Amino acid sequence: MSDPNTSLPSSSYFIIVGVPGLQEHYTTLFLILLLFFLTTILGNLLILVLLSLDPRLHTPMYFFLWNLALLDMLLTVIVTPKLLAVLLGHNRISFTGCFLQMYFFISVSATEVFLVAAMAYDRYVAVVKPLHYNSIISTRVCLTMTTTVWVLGFLLPVLSVVLASSVPFCASIHILHVLCEYPSVMTLACSDVTAQVTFAMLLVNMGSWGPFVFVLFTYGRIIISVVKMKTVESRKKAFFMCSSHIVVVMLYYITTAMVYIALRVDSISPDGRVLIGGLYYFLTPLVNPIIYSLRNEKIKAAAQRYFGLKSAFPHGAKNSVRGSN
């Protein structure tokens, strides 16, 4: 038996355990996840193509939505293909591959957090300052906000992941998760990693709570502005203008909160934590394009115009978002 204190060389590998409690259902789980994967990729790809093709959708709101669809697709590509391979028995991942997956997973997740906040600000300006929308959210400002979101998201985890990859790892190479998640990998370290983990969690809290508070603030201002509107029709229009983003924000933060709580409740089994994490890894990227496509007249009209998708995107629903921006 190998010495448990023997660290792994950098060219070694990890084994992603997956969900041991469901091993007898791996074939069924593989088929379900494959369907989710294909549906998510096709749904988000459809959004990307429609928003690129239709000049009517070349506005800041839809540009932010284009970036959200791209991030959802990237998140799915980062997590699902390797998980499908694990379900087929190919559960080995190289040391380098593991930390690359960790980095891109954290980066894309962080970028999505910042993008949700940017989209909240866009809706705030559209509702609270509609007459000044085009001057405040100009093309230049929109591009600057989006670039900042991507740069921050991909810079934030660099130091944490580099520090994690330099830690010596013991003979136990089994990652109790479906991907190379930071906390799961760091539990395999031989040395004391308290400082590294504390630093990483500090960055996570700063990157999560800052945008969350900003989103709450902007929607608080939106609600106050809507309440002050004189007509019921104006209130309805303002509500529907923000409804899709509100649903996305709620879905995103609820699933994120569940994952956050699951990591800190000792009574939840590793399998339970993996399944809760799946709500964020698979559900959010799958549902986001459905929320926007089914509740947005312009996207449904574009789907009919370019692909003739009349049955999938019925045009003319009363409750659709009639966003003019």
C-alpha positions in Angstrom: 0.0 0.0 0.0 1.3 3.4 -0.9 2.2 5.9 1.8 -0.8 8.3 2.3 1.6 11.2 2.8 3.2 10.7 -0.6 2.3 13.6 -2.8 1.3 13.2 -6.5 3.6 14.5 -9.2 2.2 17.2 -11.5 1.7 14.7 -14.3 -0.5 12.5 -12.3 -4.3 12.3 -12.4 -7.4 12.4 -10.3 -10.5 10.2 -10.4 -13.9 11.8 -10.4 -16.1 9.6 -8.3 -19.5 10.9 -9.7 -22.6 9.8 -7.8 -21.8 6.4 -6.2 -25.3 6.1 -4.7 -26.8 6.1 -8.3 -24.3 3.7 -10.0 -26.9 1.2 -10.9 -28.8 3.9 -12.7 -25.9 5.3 -14.6 -27.2 4.3 -18.0 -30.5 6.1 -17.4 -28.7 9.1 -15.9 -26.4 9.2 -18.9 -29.4 9.4 -21.3 -31.1 12.0 -19.3 -28.0 14.2 -19.0 -27.3 13.7 -22.7 -30.8 15.0 -23.5 -30.3 17.9 -21.1 -26.9 18.7 -22.7 -28.2 18.6 -26.3 -31.3 20.7 -25.4 -29.2 23.3 -23.5 -26.7 23.6 -26.3 -29.4 23.9 -29.0 -31.5 26.3 -27.0 -28.7 28.7 -26.2 -27.2 28.3 -29.7 -30.6 29.3 -31.1 -30.6 32.4 -29.0 -27.1 33.3 -30.1 -28.0 32.9 -33.8 -31.3 34.8 -33.6 -29.8 37.7 -31.8 -26.9 37.8 -34.3 -29.1 37.6 -37.4 -31.9 40.0 -36.6 -31.0 43.7 -36.8 -34.1 44.5 -34.6 -32.4 42.7 -31.7 -29.1 44.6 -31.9 -29.8 46.6 -28.8 -28.1 46.6 -25.3 -30.7 44.4 -23.7 -30.3 41.7 -26.3 -26.6 42.0 -26.4 -26.5 41.2 -22.6 -28.8 38.3 -23.3 -26.5 37.1 -26.1 -23.6 37.0 -23.6 -25.8 35.2 -21.0 -26.6 32.5 -23.6 -22.9 32.2 -24.4 -22.0 31.8 -20.8 -24.7 29.2 -20.2 -23.4 27.2 -23.2 -19.8 27.4 -22.0 -20.9 26.3 -18.5 -22.6 23.3 -20.0 -19.6 22.4 -22.2 -17.2 22.7 -19.2 -19.2 20.3 -16.9 -21.4 17.9 -18.9 -19.1 16.1 -21.4 -16.7 15.0 -18.7 -19.6 13.9 -16.5 -21.1 11.9 -19.4 -17.6 10.2 -19.7 -17.6 9.5 -16.0 -21.0 7.8 -16.2 -19.6 5.6 -19.0 -16.7 4.6 -16.7 -14.0 7.0 -18.0 -13.6 8.8 -14.7 -9.9 9.6 -14.9 -8.9 13.3 -15.4 -5.3 14.6 -15.6 -3.9 16.9 -13.0 -3.7 19.7 -15.6 -7.1 19.0 -17.0 -8.7 19.0 -13.5 -7.3 22.5 -12.7 -8.2 23.8 -16.1 -11.8 22.6 -15.6 -11.8 24.2 -12.1 -10.5 27.5 -13.5 -13.0 27.8 -16.4 -15.9 26.6 -14.2 -15.2 29.3 -11.6 -14.5 32.0 -14.3 -17.7 31.4 -16.2 -19.8 31.2 -13.0 -18.2 34.5 -11.8 -18.7 36.2 -15.2 -22.4 35.2 -15.1 -22.8 36.7 -11.6 -21.4 40.1 -12.9 -23.5 39.9 -16.1 -26.7 39.4 -14.1 -25.8 42.6 -12.2 -25.1 44.5 -15.5 -28.5 43.3 -16.8 -30.2 44.6 -13.7 -28.6 48.0 -14.2 -29.8 48.0 -17.8 -33.4 47.3 -16.7 -33.1 49.9 -14.0 -32.2 52.6 -16.6 -35.0 51.3 -18.9 -37.7 51.7 -16.3 -36.5 54.6 -14.1 -34.9 56.8 -16.8 -36.5 55.7 -20.1 -36.0 59.0 -21.8 -32.3 58.9 -21.2 -31.8 55.2 -21.9 -30.0 55.6 -25.2 -27.6 58.2 -23.9 -26.8 56.3 -20.7 -26.7 52.8 -22.1 -24.9 53.7 -25.3 -23.1 51.2 -27.5 -19.8 52.3 -26.0 -21.1 52.0 -22.5 -22.6 48.6 -23.3 -19.4 47.2 -24.7 -17.4 48.6 -21.8 -19.7 47.0 -19.2 -19.6 43.7 -21.0 -15.8 43.7 -21.4 -15.4 44.6 -17.7 -17.7 41.7 -16.8 -15.7 39.2 -18.7 -12.3 40.5 -17.6 -13.3 40.5 -13.9 -14.9 37.0 -14.1 -11.8 35.5 -15.7 -9.2 37.4 -13.5 -10.9 36.7 -10.2 -10.1 33.0 -9.8 -6.6 33.1 -11.4 -4.5 33.4 -8.1 -6.7 30.9 -6.2 -6.5 28.2 -8.8 -2.7 28.7 -9.3 -2.2 28.4 -5.5 -4.4 25.3 -5.5 -2.4 23.6 -8.3 0.8 24.2 -6.4 -0.4 22.3 -3.3 1.0 18.8 -2.7 -1.7 16.1 -3.0 -1.7 12.8 -1.1 -2.2 9.2 -2.3 -6.0 9.7 -2.2 -6.9 10.9 -5.7 -10.7 10.4 -5.6 -12.7 13.6 -6.0 -16.1 13.2 -4.3 -18.0 15.2 -6.9 -19.0 15.2 -10.6 -16.3 17.8 -11.5 -13.1 19.3 -10.2 -14.8 21.6 -7.8 -12.5 23.7 -5.7 -13.6 22.6 -2.2 -13.7 18.9 -3.2 -10.2 19.0 -4.7 -8.6 20.9 -1.8 -9.8 18.2 0.7 -7.2 15.9 -0.9 -4.3 18.2 -0.1 -1.5 16.9 2.2 -0.5 20.2 3.7 -2.5 22.8 5.6 -4.5 24.7 3.0 -6.5 26.9 5.5 -5.0 30.1 4.2 -5.6 29.2 0.5 -9.2 28.2 1.1 -9.9 31.2 3.3 -8.5 33.5 0.6 -10.6 31.7 -2.1 -13.7 32.0 0.0 -13.1 35.7 0.6 -12.9 36.2 -3.2 -16.1 34.2 -3.7 -18.0 36.2 -1.1 -16.8 39.5 -2.6 -17.7 38.4 -6.1 -21.1 37.1 -5.0 -22.4 39.4 -2.4 -21.3 42.6 -4.1 -23.4 41.9 -7.3 -26.2 40.5 -5.2 -26.5 43.7 -3.1 -26.3 45.8 -6.3 -29.2 43.7 -7.9 -31.3 44.2 -4.8 -30.6 47.9 -4.8 -31.5 48.4 -8.5 -34.7 46.4 -8.2 -35.6 48.3 -5.0 -35.3 51.5 -7.1 -37.3 49.9 -9.9 -40.1 48.9 -7.5 -40.3 52.4 -6.1 -40.4 53.9 -9.6 -43.1 51.5 -10.7 -45.3 52.2 -7.7 -45.1 55.9 -8.5 -46.4 55.5 -12.0 -49.8 57.0 -12.6 -51.5 54.4 -14.8 -52.0 50.7 -14.4 -50.9 50.2 -18.0 -47.5 51.9 -17.4 -47.0 49.7 -14.3 -47.8 46.5 -16.3 -45.4 47.6 -19.1 -42.6 48.2 -16.7 -43.2 44.9 -14.9 -43.2 42.9 -18.1 -40.1 44.7 -19.2 -38.2 43.3 -16.2 -40.1 40.0 -15.6 -37.8 37.7 -17.6 -34.7 39.1 -15.9 -36.4 38.9 -12.4 -37.1 35.2 -13.0 -33.5 34.5 -14.2 -32.2 36.4 -11.1 -34.4 34.4 -8.7 -33.5 31.1 -10.4 -29.8 31.9 -10.3 -29.6 33.1 -6.7 -31.9 30.4 -5.4 -29.8 27.6 -7.0 -26.6 29.3 -5.9 -27.8 29.6 -2.3 -28.8 26.0 -2.2 -25.3 24.9 -3.4 -23.7 27.3 -0.8 -25.8 25.9 2.0 -25.2 22.3 0.9 -21.5 22.8 1.2 -21.8 23.9 4.8 -24.4 21.5 6.2 -22.6 18.4 7.5 -25.8 16.3 7.6 -26.1 16.4 3.8 -24.3 13.4 2.2 -21.8 13.9 -0.6 -24.3 12.4 -3.0 -26.9 14.9 -1.8 -24.5 17.8 -2.3 -23.8 16.6 -5.9 -27.5 16.4 -6.7 -28.1 19.9 -5.3 -25.2 21.2 -7.2 -26.8 19.8 -10.4 -29.6 22.4 -10.1 -27.0 25.0 -10.8 -24.8 23.1 -13.3 -27.7 21.8 -15.5 -31.0 23.5 -14.7 -30.1 27.2 -15.0 -28.4 26.9 -18.4 -31.3 24.8 -19.7 -34.1 27.1 -18.4 -32.6 30.6 -19.2 -33.2 30.4 -23.0 -36.7 29.0 -22.4 -37.6 31.9 -20.0 -36.4 34.5 -22.5 -37.7 33.0 -25.7 -41.2 32.2 -24.4 -41.7 35.6 -22.8 -40.2 37.8 -25.5 -42.2 38.9 -28.5 -39.2 40.0 -30.5 -37.3 36.7 -30.1 -40.4 34.7 -30.9 -41.0 36.9 -34.0 -37.3 36.4 -35.0 -37.6 32.6 -34.6 -40.7 32.6 -36.9 -39.0 34.9 -39.4 -35.7 33.0 -39.8 -36.6 29.4 -38.9 -40.4 29.2 -39.1 -40.7 27.9 -35.6 -44.4 28.8 -35.2 -45.4 25.9 -33.0 -42.4 26.2 -30.6 -42.6 30.0 -30.4 -46.3 31.0 -30.7 -46.4 34.7 -31.6 -48.8 37.2 -30.0 -49.1 36.0 -26.4 -50.6 38.7 -24.2 -48.1 38.3 -21.4 -45.0 38.6 -23.5 -42.4 41.1 -22.8 -42.6 44.0 -25.2 -39.2 45.4 -24.5 -38.5 48.4 -26.7 -34.8 48.6 -25.8 
